[in-house]
Amino acid sequence: ISYLNMHVPEEGNYRKVDLTQNFEDGKKYLVPMLTKTSDLNWIEWSCKVFNENVKVILGQNVTDRLELENTYELLVQNAEDLIYQCDKDGNLRFLNNRCFEKLGFSMEELIGKNALELVQEEYKAEVSEFYRSHFEKKAESSYLEFPIETKNGAIIWVGQYITTLYKAGDKKLANGFL
């Protein structure tokens, strides 16, 4: 394991993890490592301690996954569209920057709040039924237009495409929508 430490870059805060000392049972560590050609790869290390003398350490190259996640995050955060994610009960879990700009609320004011609270009162029943029906039919995606209220009380109409989100590895068990 000490050999691996030689491949951790010296720059930045990378030396905070000593691969010979810092592994703990059940914890994961994301560590940049240099290849023979000095390319930077991100390795996700995990550890399982079986007893005092047996410790299994696994490393997986997650560089491509991190790059894909970063690209996706940049696309979503810089989109002109309002993009948000809710759990199956309609509670907001993620909103892109455009949501905060357009609606005037802060992250603390919206995360955890039920999305229906933003819908204008006379449309709440219709929107609630739309979501219920969407999940009941196990629809992949659907569309609805309705008004929402900004923090300053202005009413804006949104055309919303929703996509069902499923639990990882289970295309039958919906756990929210985007």
Secondary structure as UniProt FT lines:
FT   HELIX           2..5
FT   TURN            6..7
FT   TURN            12..13
FT   HELIX           14..16
FT   TURN            19..21
FT   TURN            25..26
FT   STRAND          28..34
FT   TURN            36..37
FT   STRAND          40..51
FT   TURN            52..53
FT   STRAND          54..61
FT   HELIX           63..77
FT   STRAND          84..87
FT   TURN            88..89
FT   STRAND          91..95
FT   HELIX           97..103
FT   HELIX           107..110
FT   TURN            111..112
FT   HELIX           115..118
FT   HELIX           121..123
FT   HELIX           124..136
FT   TURN            137..138
FT   STRAND          141..149
FT   TURN            151..152
FT   STRAND          155..166
FT   TURN            168..169
FT   TURN            171..172
FT   STRAND          174..177
//
